[in-house]
Amino acid sequence: MANHDQQSLEHKLALLKQTYQHNLQAELASLCSVLTRLQQTLRAQLMVTTEAPSSGDPQAPRDTLTDVYHRLHKLAGSAGTFGFDTIGSQARLLENGLKRWLEESDQAIDLQLVNVVSSQLQSMQIELVPSLQQTPSVDGPQEINGTSAKIWLIEEDDELGKHIREQLMNFSYDVRLFDSVPEACQAIAKQSPDILIVDAMAGVGHLAPLQALSCPLLFISDCDSFDARMRAAQLNAHGYFLKPLNIPQLVNRLEQLLQERQSPPARILVVDDDQQLAAYYQLVLEAAGMEVRILDNPRHIIDQLASFRPELLLMDVHMPDYDGPDLASVVRQYDEWSSLPIVFLSAEMDLGKQVDALSHGADDFLTKPILAAQLVASIRVRVARSRTLSALLNKDSLTGLLKHASIKSAAINEICRGFRQHYSVVVAMVDIDHFKSVNDTYGHATGDVVIASVATLLRQRLRQTDMIGRYGGEEFLVVLPHCSAEDGRKRLEDIRQYFSRLRFNQGEQEFACTLSAGMVCSTDVSEDNRDRLLVLADEALYRAKRGGRNQVSQ
């Protein structure tokens, strides 16, 4: 399947490149024709005697060369992208030469200058041969299977290894314990992990076979020296955790790594007046697993942001009606898009203009032509950093769920959207029963494990479209869009029953906890009372508590 997809991509790129080549031939022919007419005009002016001065507009030749300059600027950026590097370089040289002349000279257009430009354009036509160069390749999206996460733990201390395994198994991970790296290497033939956790003292020099698995690697250690952390970094570790382990912190990192592998495609909005280049970027980025939309009318940019909700804006600098920096300034006027990554992709080589463009609120400036792999890597890094920053700002550090303000805002918005678009929304409050006694009996560290396990369970048993947040302490808010009251109750009952079967360990003691939940469906209230859905869910939770706990009340 992967090979077929790659062949399909290469075929589409080849077709797109072939279309661009035909258009490039037409554009060069058009430019040559413009220069030929300009040469004829200038020769005619030279032949005019002083008794019969020219009646033509003296500004017209300069305007013609200015138009040629802008068209060469566009070619310089696009030709290399499609593999015509020599054409792009020649266009860049001509563009820079014309730019200097137009900016520095106030004299009439010189025929010799036009002859030079015309000659160079004719050379570019000759250079453009029918044979297509090889299309740059792009890494395809990673395939993710839907099985439960397999964690391999390598820990020489048998007692500590068992303790860590038991703690992680409370979070529904499939944990396999090894006492040495060579033992784990022998198991590769039969199975491979999703994440590998290794004690830094467990013979990391023999990790090569495990590193070849390309799964995330985490180190645990009782050494916090710079050298120890540097060794982990050199082994491409995705995390370094000190003993005694903070299990909720470790689980948060595990969940983050797993979510990155299963995260939804990055949404990219491309704003470029060159439709062929925009189509090329779309094809390359979609082949890398991203969702791309093209906007060719900048006036509609805010509407597109609201409907598509991109995670990154990829924009040209020079466009016919509106410049990219001005558009970026308009986007930054909206608080909702104040942190949206904006990347300029332009053939502009003037460093001063690049800096000026960045000063209007952009995050990066990439120059055309650009290799497909470089474009994909740049976009991925920007989106990943944006997602990480958003998580740090909006998510609770213990559970990785939305914080109180964020989940409350998301709930209100979803409720309003549900009433506006006429679909049902279930709102539920979930609370851990007798949680104070857990803290008092087993300690706050164990209480944190219980809280984090609820968060993990909610993520695992609910849909990606559902919204979950830590409302406060041991209370959680859940929002289920497009969900009936009956389906919502079934899902909450499933979570309640599953959680009651989990076993937690503190030393030699083992204990269990239960959940109570209160829910309400938007179809059960009038639109006038939509603002009370959170209050009604909280009241339902109170009834579940009064009714004996460990139940779902509606």
C-alpha positions in Angstrom: 0.0 0.0 0.0 2.8 2.4 0.9 4.6 1.7 -2.4 1.4 2.3 -4.3 0.8 5.6 -2.5 4.4 6.7 -3.3 4.0 5.8 -7.0 0.7 7.7 -7.1 2.4 10.7 -5.6 5.3 10.6 -8.1 2.7 10.3 -10.9 0.8 13.4 -9.7 4.0 15.4 -9.2 5.2 14.4 -12.7 1.9 15.6 -14.2 2.0 18.8 -12.2 5.6 19.4 -13.3 4.7 18.7 -17.0 1.9 21.3 -16.8 4.3 23.8 -15.2 6.8 23.2 -18.0 4.2 23.9 -20.7 3.2 27.1 -18.9 6.9 28.0 -18.4 7.5 27.7 -22.1 4.5 30.0 -22.8 5.7 32.5 -20.2 9.2 32.7 -21.7 7.7 33.1 -25.1 5.5 35.9 -23.9 8.4 37.7 -22.2 10.5 37.4 -25.4 7.6 38.9 -27.4 7.2 41.8 -24.9 11.0 42.5 -25.2 10.8 42.3 -29.0 8.1 44.9 -29.1 10.0 47.1 -26.7 13.1 46.8 -28.9 11.1 47.9 -31.9 9.6 50.8 -30.0 13.1 52.0 -28.8 14.6 51.6 -32.3 11.8 53.7 -33.8 12.4 56.4 -31.2 16.1 56.5 -32.1 15.2 57.0 -35.8 12.9 59.9 -35.1 14.5 63.3 -36.1 14.5 66.4 -34.0 12.0 67.9 -36.4 9.5 65.2 -35.5 9.8 64.4 -31.8 8.1 61.3 -30.5 4.6 61.6 -29.2 4.8 58.4 -27.2 4.7 58.2 -23.4 8.3 58.2 -22.1 7.2 56.3 -19.0 5.8 53.4 -21.0 9.1 51.5 -21.6 10.0 51.8 -17.9 6.6 50.4 -17.0 7.1 47.5 -19.4 10.5 46.6 -17.8 8.9 46.9 -14.4 6.3 44.3 -15.4 9.1 42.1 -16.8 10.9 42.4 -13.5 7.9 41.2 -11.5 7.3 38.3 -13.9 11.0 37.3 -13.6 10.7 37.5 -9.8 7.9 35.0 -9.9 9.8 32.7 -12.3 12.9 32.8 -10.0 10.8 31.5 -7.2 8.8 28.8 -9.0 11.2 27.3 -11.6 13.6 25.7 -9.0 10.7 24.3 -7.0 9.6 22.3 -10.1 13.2 21.1 -10.8 14.3 23.7 -13.4 17.2 25.0 -11.4 19.1 26.6 -14.3 16.1 28.5 -15.5 15.4 29.7 -11.9 19.0 30.9 -11.4 19.0 32.8 -14.7 15.7 34.4 -13.9 17.2 35.4 -10.5 20.2 37.1 -12.1 18.0 39.0 -14.5 15.6 39.9 -11.8 18.4 41.3 -9.6 20.0 43.2 -12.5 16.7 44.8 -13.5 15.9 45.7 -9.9 19.2 47.6 -9.5 18.7 49.4 -12.7 15.1 50.4 -12.0 16.0 51.6 -8.5 19.2 53.4 -9.3 18.6 54.9 -12.7 16.3 57.7 -13.6 17.4 57.8 -17.2 15.4 56.7 -20.2 15.4 53.0 -21.1 18.6 52.1 -22.9 18.2 49.8 -26.0 21.4 48.0 -25.0 19.9 47.0 -21.7 16.8 45.7 -23.4 18.9 43.7 -25.9 20.8 42.0 -23.0 17.6 41.0 -21.2 16.0 39.8 -24.5 19.1 37.7 -25.2 19.1 36.1 -21.8 15.4 35.2 -22.1 16.1 33.5 -25.5 18.9 31.5 -23.8 16.4 30.4 -21.1 14.1 29.2 -23.9 16.8 27.1 -25.4 17.7 25.8 -21.9 14.2 24.6 -21.4 14.3 21.1 -22.9 11.3 18.7 -22.8 13.0 16.1 -20.6 11.7 16.3 -17.0 14.1 16.1 -14.1 13.4 13.7 -11.3 10.8 14.9 -8.8 11.9 15.4 -5.2 10.7 12.6 -2.9 8.8 13.1 0.3 8.5 10.9 3.4 5.0 9.5 3.7 2.9 9.7 6.9 3.6 7.1 9.5 1.1 4.3 9.8 -0.4 3.9 13.2 -2.1 0.8 14.4 -5.0 0.8 16.7 -3.7 -1.7 19.3 -3.1 -0.8 22.9 0.3 0.7 23.7 3.1 -1.8 24.4 5.7 -0.5 26.8 9.0 -2.3 27.2 10.8 -1.6 30.5 14.4 -2.6 31.0 15.4 -2.4 34.7 18.1 -4.4 36.5 16.5 -4.0 39.9 13.9 -6.6 39.8 11.8 -5.2 42.7 11.9 -1.7 41.3 11.0 -3.0 37.9 8.0 -4.8 39.1 6.8 -1.7 41.0 7.1 0.5 38.0 5.4 -2.1 35.8 2.5 -2.4 38.3 2.1 1.4 38.4 2.1 1.7 34.6 -0.4 -1.2 34.3 -2.8 0.8 36.4 -2.9 3.1 33.4 -3.9 0.3 31.0 -0.5 -0.1 29.4 0.7 -3.5 28.2 4.1 -3.5 30.1 6.8 -6.1 29.5 9.7 -6.2 32.0 13.3 -7.1 31.1 16.2 -7.2 33.4 18.9 -6.5 30.7 19.3 -5.0 27.3 20.4 -8.2 25.7 17.3 -10.0 26.9 15.1 -7.3 25.3 17.1 -7.6 22.1 16.3 -11.3 21.9 12.6 -10.5 22.0 12.7 -8.3 19.0 12.0 -11.1 16.5 8.6 -11.8 18.0 7.4 -8.4 19.1 8.4 -4.7 19.1 7.3 -2.0 21.6 5.6 1.3 21.0 7.8 2.9 23.6 11.0 1.8 25.3 12.0 2.7 28.9 15.5 1.9 29.9 17.5 2.3 33.1 20.5 4.4 32.2 22.7 1.8 34.1 21.4 -1.2 32.2 24.1 -1.5 29.6 23.1 1.3 27.2 26.1 0.4 25.0 24.2 -2.5 23.6 21.1 -0.5 22.6 21.8 -0.5 18.9 19.4 -3.3 17.9 16.6 -1.6 20.0 17.3 1.8 18.5 16.8 0.3 15.1 13.1 -0.2 16.0 12.6 3.6 15.6 10.3 3.8 18.7 10.6 6.6 21.3 13.3 5.9 23.9 13.0 7.1 27.5 15.7 6.9 30.2 15.3 6.6 34.0 18.2 7.2 36.2 19.3 8.3 39.7 22.1 10.4 38.2 21.3 14.1 37.3 24.7 15.1 35.9 25.2 17.0 32.7 27.3 14.1 31.2 24.5 11.6 31.9 21.9 13.7 30.2 24.3 14.4 27.3 24.7 10.6 26.8 20.9 10.3 26.7 20.7 13.1 24.2 23.3 11.5 22.0 21.2 8.3 22.0 18.2 10.3 20.8 16.3 9.9 24.0 12.8 11.4 24.1 12.9 11.9 27.9 15.0 11.6 31.0 13.4 10.9 34.4 15.0 10.8 37.8 14.5 8.2 40.5 12.4 7.9 42.6 10.1 8.1 39.6 7.2 10.6 39.4 4.8 8.1 37.8 2.1 10.7 36.7 4.9 12.7 35.1 6.2 9.6 33.3 2.6 8.7 32.2 2.1 12.2 30.8 5.2 11.9 28.7 4.1 8.4 27.5 0.7 9.8 26.6 2.3 12.8 24.8 4.5 10.5 22.7 1.5 8.2 21.8 -0.7 11.1 21.0 2.0 12.6 18.7 1.9 9.3 16.7 -1.9 9.3 16.6 -2.3 13.1 16.3 -4.7 14.5 13.7 -3.1 15.8 10.5 -1.6 19.3 10.6 -4.0 21.8 8.9 -2.2 24.2 6.6 -3.7 27.2 4.8 -1.7 28.2 1.7 -2.1 31.8 0.4 -0.3 32.3 -2.9 -1.4 33.9 -6.2 0.6 31.4 -8.2 -2.0 28.6 -8.5 0.5 26.0 -9.8 3.0 26.6 -7.0 0.1 26.5 -4.5 -1.1 23.2 -6.0 2.5 21.8 -5.8 2.8 22.8 -2.1 -0.6 21.2 -1.5 0.4 17.9 -3.1 3.7 17.7 -1.3 2.3 18.5 2.1 -0.8 16.2 1.7 1.6 13.4 0.7 3.3 14.0 4.0 0.0 13.5 5.8 -1.1 17.1 6.2 -4.5 18.6 5.4 -4.1 21.6 3.1 -6.4 24.2 1.8 -5.5 26.9 -0.8 -6.8 30.5 -0.7 -6.4 32.5 -3.9 -8.4 35.5 -2.7 -6.8 37.1 0.3 -9.9 39.1 1.1 -11.5 35.9 2.4 -8.6 35.0 4.7 -10.4 35.6 8.0 -13.4 33.6 6.9 -11.1 30.8 5.9 -9.3 30.9 9.2 -12.7 30.6 11.0 -14.0 27.7 8.9 -10.8 25.7 8.4 -9.0 26.6 11.6 -5.5 26.0 10.3 -2.5 25.4 12.5 -0.1 27.2 10.2 -0.4 29.9 7.5 1.9 29.5 4.6 1.9 32.7 2.6 3.7 34.5 -0.3 5.1 38.0 0.3 4.4 39.6 -3.1 0.8 39.2 -4.5 -1.1 41.4 -7.0 -3.5 43.2 -4.6 -2.2 42.6 -1.1 1.3 42.0 0.3 1.9 39.1 2.6 3.1 41.3 5.5 0.0 43.4 5.4 -2.2 40.3 5.5 -0.2 39.0 8.4 -0.8 42.3 10.3 -4.6 41.9 9.6 -4.5 38.3 11.0 -2.7 39.5 14.1 -5.5 42.0 14.8 -7.7 39.1 15.9 -6.9 37.8 19.3 -8.0 34.3 18.3 -5.2 34.2 15.7 -2.5 36.1 17.6 -0.4 32.9 18.1 -1.1 31.3 14.8 2.3 30.4 13.2 2.8 32.4 10.0 5.5 31.4 7.5 6.4 33.4 4.5 7.5 31.5 1.4 8.8 33.9 -1.2 11.4 34.4 -3.9 12.4 37.7 -2.2 16.2 37.6 -1.6 16.6 41.1 -0.1 17.5 40.6 3.6 16.1 43.9 4.6 12.7 43.1 3.1 12.7 39.7 4.7 13.4 41.2 8.1 10.6 43.8 7.4 8.2 41.0 6.5 9.0 39.2 9.8 8.4 42.3 11.7 4.7 42.2 10.7 4.1 39.2 12.9 5.5 36.2 10.9 7.4 33.4 12.5 9.7 32.3 9.7 10.8 33.2 6.2 11.6 30.5 3.6 12.9 31.3 0.2 11.9 29.9 -3.2 12.8 27.6 -4.7 12.6 25.1 -1.8 13.1 21.4 -1.7 10.0 19.4 -0.9 11.7 17.6 2.0 12.8 21.0 3.4 9.3 22.4 3.2 7.8 19.4 4.9 10.4 19.4 7.7 10.0 23.2 8.3 6.2 22.9 8.5 6.2 19.9 10.8 8.6 21.5 13.2 6.5 24.7 13.4 3.2 22.8 13.9 4.8 20.5 16.5 6.1 23.5 18.5 2.8 25.3 18.2 0.9 22.2 19.5 3.4 21.8 22.4 3.1 25.5 23.4 -0.7 25.2 23.2 -0.6 22.2 25.5 1.6 23.9 28.0 -0.7 26.9 28.1 -4.1 25.2 28.1 -3.5 21.7 29.7 -3.1 20.6 33.3 0.4 19.4 34.1 -0.7 16.4 36.1 -3.3 14.9 33.7 -2.5 16.5 30.3 -6.2 17.5 30.1 -7.6 20.9 29.5 -7.4 23.3 32.4 -10.5 24.6 34.1 -10.8 27.8 32.0 -10.0 26.1 28.8 -12.5 23.2 29.2 -15.2 25.6 30.4 -14.8 27.8 27.4 -14.7 24.8 25.1 -17.9 23.5 26.7 -19.8 26.8 26.3 -18.7 27.1 22.7 -19.7 23.5 21.8 -23.1 23.9 23.5 -23.8 27.1 21.6 -22.6 25.4 18.3 -24.8 22.4 19.0 -27.9 24.6 19.5 -27.0 26.7 16.4 -26.5 23.7 14.1 -29.1 21.5 15.7 -27.1 18.6 17.1 -27.1 17.1 20.6 -24.4 17.6 23.1 -23.9 15.7 26.3 -22.2 17.5 29.2 -21.0 15.4 32.2 -19.3 16.0 35.5 -17.1 13.1 36.7 -15.8 12.9 40.3 -13.6 10.4 42.2 -15.5 9.0 45.2 -14.0 9.4 48.7 -10.9 10.9 47.2 -9.9 12.7 50.4 -9.6 9.4 52.2 -7.2 8.2 49.4 -4.9 11.2 50.1 -5.2 10.8 53.8 -4.5 7.0 53.8 -2.0 6.6 51.0 -0.5 10.0 50.5 -0.9 12.8 47.9 1.6 11.1 45.5 -0.7 8.1 45.3 -3.6 10.4 45.0 -2.0 12.0 42.0 -1.7 8.5 40.4 -5.4 8.0 40.8 -6.2 11.3 39.3 -3.9 10.7 36.4 -5.4 7.3 35.8 -8.9 8.8 35.5 -7.5 11.2 32.9 -5.9 8.4 31.0 -9.0 6.3 31.1 -11.2 9.1 29.8 -8.8 9.7 26.9 -8.8 6.0 26.1 -12.5 5.3 26.3 -13.8 8.5 24.7 -13.6 9.7 21.0 -11.0 12.1 19.7 -13.8 14.6 19.0 -14.9 14.6 22.6 -13.5 17.3 25.0 -12.1 16.4 28.4 -10.8 18.7 31.1 -9.8 18.7 34.8 -12.4 21.0 36.3 -10.8 21.1 39.7 -9.2 18.7 42.2 -10.6 15.3 41.5 -13.5 16.5 39.3 -13.5 16.3 35.5 -15.7 17.9 32.8 -16.6 15.9 29.7 -18.3 17.3 26.6 -19.6 14.8 24.0 -20.7 16.5 20.7 -23.1 14.7 18.4 -24.1 12.3 21.2 -27.5 11.3 22.4 -28.4 11.0 26.0 -28.6 7.2 25.7 -25.1 6.9 24.1 -23.6 9.4 26.6 -24.9 7.3 29.5 -23.5 4.1 28.0 -20.1 5.6 27.6 -20.0 7.0 31.1 -21.2 3.7 32.5 -18.4 1.9 30.6 -15.8 4.3 32.1 -17.3 3.9 35.6 -17.3 0.1 35.5 -13.8 -0.1 34.0 -12.3 2.3 36.6 -13.8 0.3 39.4 -11.8 -2.7 38.2 -8.5 -0.9 38.4 -6.2 -1.8 41.2 -3.7 0.7 42.8 -0.7 -0.2 44.9 1.0 1.6 47.7 3.7 -0.5 49.3 2.1 -3.8 50.3 -1.4 -2.3 50.2 -3.7 -2.7 47.2 -6.9 -0.6 46.9 -9.6 0.4 44.3 -11.6 3.5 43.7 -14.9 4.4 42.1 -16.4 7.2 40.1 -19.6 9.1 40.2 -21.0 11.1 37.2 -23.8 13.5 36.5 -24.9 14.2 32.9 -27.3 16.2 30.9 -28.1 16.3 27.2 -28.8 19.5 25.4 -32.0 18.0 23.8 -33.5 17.8 27.3 -33.4 21.5 27.9 -34.7 24.5 26.0 -32.4 26.9 24.2 -33.2 29.6 26.7 -31.6 27.3 29.4 -28.5 26.3 27.4 -26.3 28.5 29.8 -27.4 26.2 32.7 -26.1 22.9 31.2 -23.0 23.0 33.3 -25.0 23.7 36.4 -27.5 20.9 35.6 -24.6 18.4 35.1 -23.2 19.4 38.5 -26.6 19.0 40.1 -26.9 15.5 38.5 -23.4 14.6 40.0 -24.7 15.7 43.4 -27.6 13.4 43.1 -25.3 10.5 42.2 -23.3 11.3 45.3 -26.4 11.4 47.5 -27.6 8.2 45.9 -24.7 6.1 47.1 -21.9 7.0 44.7 -20.4 4.8 42.0 -23.2 5.5 39.6 -24.2 7.8 36.7 -27.1 10.1 37.3 -29.1 12.0 34.7 
